[in-house]
Amino acid sequence: MESYPTEISYSDNNVSLILRSLIEEDAEKIHVAVLNSLDILLPFMPWSHHSLTLENQIKRIKESQNNSTEWELSVLDKPTGEFLMSACLRKASIISENLYEIGYWVAKKHGNKGLATLVTKILSVVAFEFLGCDCLQVGCNKSNQISQKVMNKCGFKLEGEIRNYFSIPTQKMVENGYTAERTCLRYSLIQEDLLHLKWYQEIKHAIKIKKNCTQRSIRQGIPS
């Protein structure tokens, strides 16, 4: 993943976070978080209906480390190292090399704390300031009202609805809680939107990016 950072640190008066690439040692923490969050994952995450074993989680992490188009990361509480949520940044188009997409899920234990909103803001700054992004997208199921609220808080614009975007769920998936709604809402931010986001500069000044063992403050633009 040559173009992606290895680690992002963020601190404010309320929280101190580390966002970093997945490592094999994360597998058990993520596995436990998934099992404890199934009631909120099953409606919208197809992968939560697959075989959820520790071995499969280890395999998935190893595969992610060889993925050059997608950066999967763990979001950790910096003081304790506790796993809070999973997120990713990925290239979203073969037509434009500067179009990226954000994905995430929050461990149920840490829901309703504003983490999804904060991490979306952090990754938005990273995408535009570090990766040269000129269009950043997020897609969510039409019935996922929580994600829609996150997009509104972050200032993303609703571009439209894509019908039949999600695959038809199996009967077993529906019985286990997967939503029958197949419409995807597509949200985006572009460079021109950034001046109107009150949070953007604050987040930009509060994060540091590490790549190839060098830590850089975006505000300063030099190694620190």
PyRosetta script that sets phi, psi and omega in degrees:
from pyrosetta import init, pose_from_sequence

init()
pose = pose_from_sequence("MESYPTEISYSDNNVSLILRSLIEEDAEKIHVAVLNSLDILLPFMPWSHHSLTLENQIKRIKESQNNSTEWELSVLDKPTGEFLMSACLRKASIISENLYEIGYWVAKKHGNKGLATLVTKILSVVAFEFLGCDCLQVGCNKSNQISQKVMNKCGFKLEGEIRNYFSIPTQKMVENGYTAERTCLRYSLIQEDLLHLKWYQEIKHAIKIKKNCTQRSIRQGIPS")
pose.set_psi(1, 65.3)
pose.set_omega(1, -169.8)
pose.set_phi(2, -63.2)
pose.set_psi(2, -33.3)
pose.set_omega(2, -174.7)
pose.set_phi(3, -84.7)
pose.set_psi(3, -12.0)
pose.set_omega(3, -175.6)
pose.set_phi(4, -96.0)
pose.set_psi(4, 152.9)
pose.set_omega(4, 174.0)
pose.set_phi(5, -66.5)
pose.set_psi(5, 167.9)
pose.set_omega(5, 171.4)
pose.set_phi(6, -98.3)
pose.set_psi(6, -25.7)
pose.set_omega(6, -176.9)
pose.set_phi(7, -159.5)
pose.set_psi(7, 144.5)
pose.set_omega(7, 173.7)
pose.set_phi(8, -126.1)
pose.set_psi(8, 134.4)
pose.set_omega(8, 173.9)
pose.set_phi(9, -115.8)
pose.set_psi(9, 143.6)
pose.set_omega(9, -179.0)
pose.set_phi(10, -142.3)
pose.set_psi(10, 136.2)
pose.set_omega(10, 177.0)
pose.set_phi(11, -143.7)
pose.set_psi(11, 139.8)
pose.set_omega(11, 168.3)
pose.set_phi(12, -139.6)
pose.set_psi(12, -164.1)
pose.set_omega(12, -176.6)
pose.set_phi(13, -72.7)
pose.set_psi(13, -14.1)
pose.set_omega(13, -174.5)
pose.set_phi(14, -111.6)
pose.set_psi(14, -26.9)
pose.set_omega(14, -171.7)
pose.set_phi(15, -150.5)
pose.set_psi(15, 152.4)
pose.set_omega(15, 175.7)
pose.set_phi(16, -134.1)
pose.set_psi(16, 118.4)
pose.set_omega(16, -171.7)
pose.set_phi(17, -121.3)
pose.set_psi(17, 150.9)
pose.set_omega(17, 166.6)
pose.set_phi(18, -120.2)
pose.set_psi(18, 127.1)
pose.set_omega(18, 173.0)
pose.set_phi(19, -114.2)
pose.set_psi(19, 117.7)
pose.set_omega(19, -176.5)
pose.set_phi(20, -143.5)
pose.set_psi(20, 164.0)
pose.set_omega(20, 179.4)
pose.set_phi(21, -59.0)
pose.set_psi(21, 147.1)
pose.set_omega(21, 177.4)
pose.set_phi(22, -61.7)
pose.set_psi(22, 140.6)
pose.set_omega(22, 171.8)
pose.set_phi(23, -128.0)
pose.set_psi(23, 160.1)
pose.set_omega(23, -174.5)
pose.set_phi(24, -59.2)
pose.set_psi(24, -31.2)
pose.set_omega(24, -179.4)
pose.set_phi(25, -67.0)
pose.set_psi(25, -13.8)
pose.set_omega(25, 177.6)
pose.set_phi(26, -76.7)
pose.set_psi(26, -16.5)
pose.set_omega(26, -168.2)
pose.set_phi(27, -55.1)
pose.set_psi(27, -47.4)
pose.set_omega(27, -176.2)
pose.set_phi(28, -66.8)
pose.set_psi(28, -41.9)
pose.set_omega(28, 178.6)
pose.set_phi(29, -60.9)
pose.set_psi(29, -44.6)
pose.set_omega(29, -179.3)
pose.set_phi(30, -67.3)
pose.set_psi(30, -41.7)
pose.set_omega(30, 179.9)
pose.set_phi(31, -58.2)
pose.set_psi(31, -46.8)
pose.set_omega(31, 179.5)
pose.set_phi(32, -64.3)
pose.set_psi(32, -42.1)
pose.set_omega(32, -179.9)
pose.set_phi(33, -63.1)
pose.set_psi(33, -39.5)
pose.set_omega(33, 178.1)
pose.set_phi(34, -62.3)
pose.set_psi(34, -49.7)
pose.set_omega(34, -178.3)
pose.set_phi(35, -61.1)
pose.set_psi(35, -33.9)
pose.set_omega(35, -179.6)
pose.set_phi(36, -83.6)
pose.set_psi(36, -3.5)
pose.set_omega(36, -176.3)
pose.set_phi(37, -120.8)
pose.set_psi(37, 13.6)
pose.set_omega(37, -171.9)
pose.set_phi(38, -58.9)
pose.set_psi(38, -36.0)
pose.set_omega(38, -176.8)
pose.set_phi(39, -65.4)
pose.set_psi(39, -24.1)
pose.set_omega(39, 176.6)
pose.set_phi(40, -98.1)
pose.set_psi(40, -16.1)
pose.set_omega(40, 179.1)
pose.set_phi(41, -88.9)
pose.set_psi(41, -37.8)
pose.set_omega(41, -174.4)
pose.set_phi(42, -57.9)
pose.set_psi(42, -35.6)
pose.set_omega(42, -179.2)
pose.set_phi(43, -66.2)
pose.set_psi(43, -27.0)
pose.set_omega(43, -169.9)
pose.set_phi(44, -128.5)
pose.set_psi(44, -13.6)
pose.set_omega(44, -175.1)
pose.set_phi(45, -110.2)
pose.set_psi(45, 103.5)
pose.set_omega(45, -179.2)
pose.set_phi(46, -55.9)
pose.set_psi(46, -36.1)
pose.set_omega(46, -177.2)
pose.set_phi(47, -64.3)
pose.set_psi(47, -21.9)
pose.set_omega(47, -179.7)
pose.set_phi(48, -72.6)
pose.set_psi(48, -7.9)
pose.set_omega(48, 177.5)
pose.set_phi(49, -96.2)
pose.set_psi(49, -1.2)
pose.set_omega(49, 179.5)
pose.set_phi(50, -88.6)
pose.set_psi(50, -177.7)
pose.set_omega(50, 179.5)
pose.set_phi(51, -68.5)
pose.set_psi(51, 114.4)
pose.set_omega(51, -174.8)
pose.set_phi(52, -102.2)
pose.set_psi(52, 79.1)
pose.set_omega(52, 178.5)
pose.set_phi(53, -111.6)
pose.set_psi(53, 158.7)
pose.set_omega(53, 177.1)
pose.set_phi(54, -62.2)
pose.set_psi(54, -38.0)
pose.set_omega(54, 179.8)
pose.set_phi(55, -61.4)
pose.set_psi(55, -42.5)
pose.set_omega(55, 178.7)
pose.set_phi(56, -67.1)
pose.set_psi(56, -33.7)
pose.set_omega(56, 177.7)
pose.set_phi(57, -67.2)
pose.set_psi(57, -41.7)
pose.set_omega(57, 176.5)
pose.set_phi(58, -61.3)
pose.set_psi(58, -43.7)
pose.set_omega(58, 179.3)
pose.set_phi(59, -61.5)
pose.set_psi(59, -42.8)
pose.set_omega(59, -179.5)
pose.set_phi(60, -63.5)
pose.set_psi(60, -40.4)
pose.set_omega(60, 179.3)
pose.set_phi(61, -64.9)
pose.set_psi(61, -42.5)
pose.set_omega(61, 178.3)
pose.set_phi(62, -61.2)
pose.set_psi(62, -40.4)
pose.set_omega(62, 178.8)
pose.set_phi(63, -66.2)
pose.set_psi(63, -37.0)
pose.set_omega(63, -179.0)
pose.set_phi(64, -65.6)
pose.set_psi(64, -29.1)
pose.set_omega(64, -178.6)
pose.set_phi(65, -70.7)
pose.set_psi(65, -16.2)
pose.set_omega(65, 178.7)
pose.set_phi(66, -106.0)
pose.set_psi(66, 9.9)
pose.set_omega(66, -178.5)
pose.set_phi(67, -93.1)
pose.set_psi(67, 113.3)
pose.set_omega(67, -174.9)
pose.set_phi(68, -84.7)
pose.set_psi(68, -11.8)
pose.set_omega(68, -177.2)
pose.set_phi(69, -104.8)
pose.set_psi(69, -10.3)
pose.set_omega(69, -176.1)
pose.set_phi(70, -132.3)
pose.set_psi(70, 132.5)
pose.set_omega(70, 177.6)
pose.set_phi(71, -107.7)
pose.set_psi(71, 105.8)
pose.set_omega(71, 177.2)
pose.set_phi(72, -96.4)
pose.set_psi(72, 137.2)
pose.set_omega(72, -174.3)
pose.set_phi(73, -142.9)
pose.set_psi(73, 155.9)
pose.set_omega(73, 171.1)
pose.set_phi(74, -96.2)
pose.set_psi(74, 139.5)
pose.set_omega(74, 173.0)
pose.set_phi(75, -106.0)
pose.set_psi(75, 119.5)
pose.set_omega(75, -172.7)
pose.set_phi(76, -120.9)
pose.set_psi(76, 148.8)
pose.set_omega(76, 169.1)
pose.set_phi(77, -71.9)
pose.set_psi(77, 119.8)
pose.set_omega(77, -173.5)
pose.set_phi(78, -61.4)
pose.set_psi(78, -43.9)
pose.set_omega(78, -178.2)
pose.set_phi(79, -66.0)
pose.set_psi(79, -34.8)
pose.set_omega(79, -172.8)
pose.set_phi(80, -109.8)
pose.set_psi(80, -19.5)
pose.set_omega(80, -175.4)
pose.set_phi(81, 78.6)
pose.set_psi(81, 7.9)
pose.set_omega(81, -178.0)
pose.set_phi(82, -69.1)
pose.set_psi(82, 138.4)
pose.set_omega(82, 177.2)
pose.set_phi(83, -73.5)
pose.set_psi(83, 129.0)
pose.set_omega(83, -177.7)
pose.set_phi(84, -109.7)
pose.set_psi(84, -43.2)
pose.set_omega(84, -177.1)
pose.set_phi(85, -165.6)
pose.set_psi(85, 167.8)
pose.set_omega(85, 176.7)
pose.set_phi(86, -115.8)
pose.set_psi(86, 144.8)
pose.set_omega(86, 179.6)
pose.set_phi(87, -147.8)
pose.set_psi(87, 168.4)
pose.set_omega(87, 176.9)
pose.set_phi(88, -153.9)
pose.set_psi(88, 153.0)
pose.set_omega(88, 168.8)
pose.set_phi(89, -121.1)
pose.set_psi(89, 131.5)
pose.set_omega(89, -179.5)
pose.set_phi(90, -144.1)
pose.set_psi(90, 151.9)
pose.set_omega(90, 172.2)
pose.set_phi(91, -69.6)
pose.set_psi(91, 132.3)
pose.set_omega(91, -169.3)
pose.set_phi(92, -110.3)
pose.set_psi(92, 2.9)
pose.set_omega(92, -176.7)
pose.set_phi(93, -152.1)
pose.set_psi(93, 143.4)
pose.set_omega(93, 173.1)
pose.set_phi(94, -88.7)
pose.set_psi(94, -7.6)
pose.set_omega(94, -178.9)
pose.set_phi(95, -88.0)
pose.set_psi(95, -43.7)
pose.set_omega(95, 179.6)
pose.set_phi(96, -117.6)
pose.set_psi(96, 122.7)
pose.set_omega(96, -179.8)
pose.set_phi(97, -76.7)
pose.set_psi(97, -7.4)
pose.set_omega(97, -178.1)
pose.set_phi(98, -107.3)
pose.set_psi(98, 17.0)
pose.set_omega(98, 177.3)
pose.set_phi(99, -104.2)
pose.set_psi(99, 122.8)
pose.set_omega(99, -177.4)
pose.set_phi(100, -123.4)
pose.set_psi(100, 162.9)
pose.set_omega(100, 179.4)
pose.set_phi(101, -135.3)
pose.set_psi(101, 143.6)
pose.set_omega(101, 176.9)
pose.set_phi(102, -106.2)
pose.set_psi(102, 140.0)
pose.set_omega(102, 171.3)
pose.set_phi(103, -134.6)
pose.set_psi(103, 156.7)
pose.set_omega(103, -179.4)
pose.set_phi(104, -166.5)
pose.set_psi(104, 162.0)
pose.set_omega(104, 163.1)
pose.set_phi(105, -149.2)
pose.set_psi(105, 146.7)
pose.set_omega(105, -176.4)
pose.set_phi(106, -109.5)
pose.set_psi(106, 134.0)
pose.set_omega(106, 174.4)
pose.set_phi(107, -58.5)
pose.set_psi(107, 135.6)
pose.set_omega(107, -175.5)
pose.set_phi(108, -53.8)
pose.set_psi(108, -37.7)
pose.set_omega(108, -179.1)
pose.set_phi(109, -57.6)
pose.set_psi(109, -27.1)
pose.set_omega(109, -175.3)
pose.set_phi(110, -113.9)
pose.set_psi(110, 18.6)
pose.set_omega(110, 176.9)
pose.set_phi(111, -72.8)
pose.set_psi(111, 163.5)
pose.set_omega(111, 177.2)
pose.set_phi(112, 60.7)
pose.set_psi(112, 29.1)
pose.set_omega(112, 176.7)
pose.set_phi(113, -116.1)
pose.set_psi(113, 4.0)
pose.set_omega(113, -179.2)
pose.set_phi(114, 82.6)
pose.set_psi(114, 10.2)
pose.set_omega(114, -176.7)
pose.set_phi(115, -66.6)
pose.set_psi(115, -41.8)
pose.set_omega(115, -179.4)
pose.set_phi(116, -61.1)
pose.set_psi(116, -41.6)
pose.set_omega(116, 178.5)
pose.set_phi(117, -65.1)
pose.set_psi(117, -46.4)
pose.set_omega(117, -178.3)
pose.set_phi(118, -64.0)
pose.set_psi(118, -46.4)
pose.set_omega(118, -178.0)
pose.set_phi(119, -67.9)
pose.set_psi(119, -35.6)
pose.set_omega(119, 175.0)
pose.set_phi(120, -61.6)
pose.set_psi(120, -40.5)
pose.set_omega(120, 177.3)
pose.set_phi(121, -64.9)
pose.set_psi(121, -44.6)
pose.set_omega(121, 179.9)
pose.set_phi(122, -60.5)
pose.set_psi(122, -47.9)
pose.set_omega(122, -178.5)
pose.set_phi(123, -68.8)
pose.set_psi(123, -27.8)
pose.set_omega(123, 175.3)
pose.set_phi(124, -64.7)
pose.set_psi(124, -45.0)
pose.set_omega(124, 177.9)
pose.set_phi(125, -62.4)
pose.set_psi(125, -43.9)
pose.set_omega(125, 179.1)
pose.set_phi(126, -60.5)
pose.set_psi(126, -42.9)
pose.set_omega(126, -178.6)
pose.set_phi(127, -61.8)
pose.set_psi(127, -46.3)
pose.set_omega(127, -175.8)
pose.set_phi(128, -79.3)
pose.set_psi(128, -37.2)
pose.set_omega(128, -174.4)
pose.set_phi(129, -89.2)
pose.set_psi(129, -27.5)
pose.set_omega(129, -172.4)
pose.set_phi(130, -110.3)
pose.set_psi(130, -34.4)
pose.set_omega(130, -174.0)
pose.set_phi(131, -102.5)
pose.set_psi(131, -4.5)
pose.set_omega(131, 180.0)
pose.set_phi(132, 73.0)
pose.set_psi(132, 25.8)
pose.set_omega(132, -179.6)
pose.set_phi(133, -64.7)
pose.set_psi(133, 140.2)
pose.set_omega(133, 170.8)
pose.set_phi(134, -119.7)
pose.set_psi(134, -2.8)
pose.set_omega(134, 171.2)
pose.set_phi(135, -152.2)
pose.set_psi(135, 124.5)
pose.set_omega(135, -179.0)
pose.set_phi(136, -118.6)
pose.set_psi(136, 129.2)
pose.set_omega(136, -175.2)
pose.set_phi(137, -121.1)
pose.set_psi(137, 155.3)
pose.set_omega(137, 169.8)
pose.set_phi(138, -139.0)
pose.set_psi(138, 135.1)
pose.set_omega(138, 175.8)
pose.set_phi(139, -116.3)
pose.set_psi(139, 141.4)
pose.set_omega(139, 176.2)
pose.set_phi(140, -145.5)
pose.set_psi(140, 156.5)
pose.set_omega(140, 178.0)
pose.set_phi(141, -65.0)
pose.set_psi(141, 142.5)
pose.set_omega(141, -177.7)
pose.set_phi(142, -59.8)
pose.set_psi(142, -26.4)
pose.set_omega(142, -179.5)
pose.set_phi(143, -89.6)
pose.set_psi(143, -0.3)
pose.set_omega(143, 180.0)
pose.set_phi(144, -89.8)
pose.set_psi(144, 85.1)
pose.set_omega(144, -175.7)
pose.set_phi(145, -69.3)
pose.set_psi(145, -29.7)
pose.set_omega(145, 179.9)
pose.set_phi(146, -64.6)
pose.set_psi(146, -45.3)
pose.set_omega(146, 178.9)
pose.set_phi(147, -65.7)
pose.set_psi(147, -34.4)
pose.set_omega(147, 177.0)
pose.set_phi(148, -62.8)
pose.set_psi(148, -39.2)
pose.set_omega(148, 177.4)
pose.set_phi(149, -64.9)
pose.set_psi(149, -38.6)
pose.set_omega(149, 177.6)
pose.set_phi(150, -60.7)
pose.set_psi(150, -45.6)
pose.set_omega(150, -179.7)
pose.set_phi(151, -61.5)
pose.set_psi(151, -41.3)
pose.set_omega(151, 179.5)
pose.set_phi(152, -65.4)
pose.set_psi(152, -40.3)
pose.set_omega(152, 179.0)
pose.set_phi(153, -65.1)
pose.set_psi(153, -31.4)
pose.set_omega(153, -178.3)
pose.set_phi(154, -87.3)
pose.set_psi(154, -6.6)
pose.set_omega(154, 177.7)
pose.set_phi(155, 83.7)
pose.set_psi(155, 14.7)
pose.set_omega(155, 176.0)
pose.set_phi(156, -68.8)
pose.set_psi(156, 146.8)
pose.set_omega(156, 179.3)
pose.set_phi(157, -96.2)
pose.set_psi(157, 135.1)
pose.set_omega(157, 175.4)
pose.set_phi(158, -76.6)
pose.set_psi(158, 114.5)
pose.set_omega(158, -179.7)
pose.set_phi(159, -83.0)
pose.set_psi(159, -30.2)
pose.set_omega(159, 179.7)
pose.set_phi(160, 156.2)
pose.set_psi(160, -176.2)
pose.set_omega(160, 179.9)
pose.set_phi(161, -110.9)
pose.set_psi(161, 140.2)
pose.set_omega(161, 174.3)
pose.set_phi(162, -115.4)
pose.set_psi(162, 111.8)
pose.set_omega(162, -178.2)
pose.set_phi(163, -76.2)
pose.set_psi(163, 148.8)
pose.set_omega(163, 179.3)
pose.set_phi(164, 54.6)
pose.set_psi(164, 32.8)
pose.set_omega(164, -179.8)
pose.set_phi(165, -72.1)
pose.set_psi(165, -42.4)
pose.set_omega(165, -178.2)
pose.set_phi(166, -88.1)
pose.set_psi(166, 147.0)
pose.set_omega(166, -179.0)
pose.set_phi(167, -62.3)
pose.set_psi(167, 153.1)
pose.set_omega(167, 175.7)
pose.set_phi(168, -65.8)
pose.set_psi(168, 123.1)
pose.set_omega(168, -179.5)
pose.set_phi(169, -72.9)
pose.set_psi(169, 151.8)
pose.set_omega(169, 174.6)
pose.set_phi(170, -72.0)
pose.set_psi(170, 162.5)
pose.set_omega(170, 178.5)
pose.set_phi(171, -60.8)
pose.set_psi(171, -37.2)
pose.set_omega(171, 179.4)
pose.set_phi(172, -64.4)
pose.set_psi(172, -39.6)
pose.set_omega(172, 178.2)
pose.set_phi(173, -62.4)
pose.set_psi(173, -43.2)
pose.set_omega(173, 179.4)
pose.set_phi(174, -63.2)
pose.set_psi(174, -42.3)
pose.set_omega(174, 178.9)
pose.set_phi(175, -63.0)
pose.set_psi(175, -29.4)
pose.set_omega(175, -179.9)
pose.set_phi(176, -89.5)
pose.set_psi(176, 5.7)
pose.set_omega(176, 172.8)
pose.set_phi(177, 111.2)
pose.set_psi(177, -1.1)
pose.set_omega(177, -178.9)
pose.set_phi(178, -69.6)
pose.set_psi(178, 138.0)
pose.set_omega(178, -178.1)
pose.set_phi(179, -68.3)
pose.set_psi(179, 145.6)
pose.set_omega(179, 176.5)
pose.set_phi(180, -85.2)
pose.set_psi(180, -9.1)
pose.set_omega(180, 178.9)
pose.set_phi(181, -69.1)
pose.set_psi(181, 128.7)
pose.set_omega(181, -176.7)
pose.set_phi(182, -113.8)
pose.set_psi(182, 2.9)
pose.set_omega(182, -178.5)
pose.set_phi(183, -84.6)
pose.set_psi(183, 135.0)
pose.set_omega(183, 178.5)
pose.set_phi(184, -106.5)
pose.set_psi(184, 134.0)
pose.set_omega(184, 171.3)
pose.set_phi(185, -95.0)
pose.set_psi(185, 128.4)
pose.set_omega(185, -179.0)
pose.set_phi(186, -109.2)
pose.set_psi(186, 123.6)
pose.set_omega(186, 179.0)
pose.set_phi(187, -113.4)
pose.set_psi(187, 154.2)
pose.set_omega(187, 178.7)
pose.set_phi(188, -150.4)
pose.set_psi(188, 157.3)
pose.set_omega(188, 166.8)
pose.set_phi(189, -124.8)
pose.set_psi(189, 142.2)
pose.set_omega(189, 172.3)
pose.set_phi(190, -126.6)
pose.set_psi(190, 169.2)
pose.set_omega(190, -176.2)
pose.set_phi(191, -52.1)
pose.set_psi(191, -40.3)
pose.set_omega(191, -176.3)
pose.set_phi(192, -65.7)
pose.set_psi(192, -20.5)
pose.set_omega(192, 179.9)
pose.set_phi(193, -77.0)
pose.set_psi(193, -22.6)
pose.set_omega(193, -167.6)
pose.set_phi(194, -63.5)
pose.set_psi(194, -34.4)
pose.set_omega(194, -179.0)
pose.set_phi(195, -64.1)
pose.set_psi(195, -20.8)
pose.set_omega(195, -176.3)
pose.set_phi(196, -97.1)
pose.set_psi(196, 1.7)
pose.set_omega(196, -179.0)
pose.set_phi(197, -95.5)
pose.set_psi(197, 111.8)
pose.set_omega(197, -176.5)
pose.set_phi(198, -64.2)
pose.set_psi(198, -26.9)
pose.set_omega(198, -175.5)
pose.set_phi(199, -85.0)
pose.set_psi(199, -15.1)
pose.set_omega(199, -166.0)
pose.set_phi(200, -62.1)
pose.set_psi(200, -51.1)
pose.set_omega(200, -177.2)
pose.set_phi(201, -66.1)
pose.set_psi(201, -36.3)
pose.set_omega(201, 179.0)
pose.set_phi(202, -62.0)
pose.set_psi(202, -45.8)
pose.set_omega(202, 178.3)
pose.set_phi(203, -66.6)
pose.set_psi(203, -42.0)
pose.set_omega(203, -179.3)
pose.set_phi(204, -56.9)
pose.set_psi(204, -40.3)
pose.set_omega(204, -177.7)
pose.set_phi(205, -78.6)
pose.set_psi(205, -13.9)
pose.set_omega(205, -174.2)
pose.set_phi(206, -100.2)
pose.set_psi(206, -3.3)
pose.set_omega(206, -176.8)
pose.set_phi(207, -112.1)
pose.set_psi(207, 151.6)
pose.set_omega(207, 172.6)
pose.set_phi(208, -127.7)
pose.set_psi(208, 140.9)
pose.set_omega(208, -175.7)
pose.set_phi(209, -114.8)
pose.set_psi(209, 133.6)
pose.set_omega(209, 177.9)
pose.set_phi(210, -114.2)
pose.set_psi(210, 130.1)
pose.set_omega(210, 176.0)
pose.set_phi(211, -145.4)
pose.set_psi(211, 131.2)
pose.set_omega(211, 179.7)
pose.set_phi(212, 53.0)
pose.set_psi(212, 43.8)
pose.set_omega(212, 175.5)
pose.set_phi(213, 69.2)
pose.set_psi(213, 10.3)
pose.set_omega(213, 176.8)
pose.set_phi(214, -113.1)
pose.set_psi(214, 129.2)
pose.set_omega(214, 179.5)
pose.set_phi(215, -100.7)
pose.set_psi(215, 134.9)
pose.set_omega(215, -176.3)
pose.set_phi(216, -133.2)
pose.set_psi(216, 132.8)
pose.set_omega(216, 170.9)
pose.set_phi(217, -84.4)
pose.set_psi(217, 125.6)
pose.set_omega(217, 178.8)
pose.set_phi(218, -60.6)
pose.set_psi(218, -36.3)
pose.set_omega(218, -178.2)
pose.set_phi(219, -61.8)
pose.set_psi(219, -42.4)
pose.set_omega(219, -175.8)
pose.set_phi(220, -86.3)
pose.set_psi(220, -31.8)
pose.set_omega(220, 179.8)
pose.set_phi(221, 74.9)
pose.set_psi(221, 13.0)
pose.set_omega(221, -179.5)
pose.set_phi(222, -133.3)
pose.set_psi(222, 158.5)
pose.set_omega(222, 177.8)
pose.set_phi(223, -58.9)
pose.set_psi(223, 145.7)
pose.set_omega(223, 179.2)
pose.set_phi(224, -138.3)
pose.dump_pdb("model.pdb")
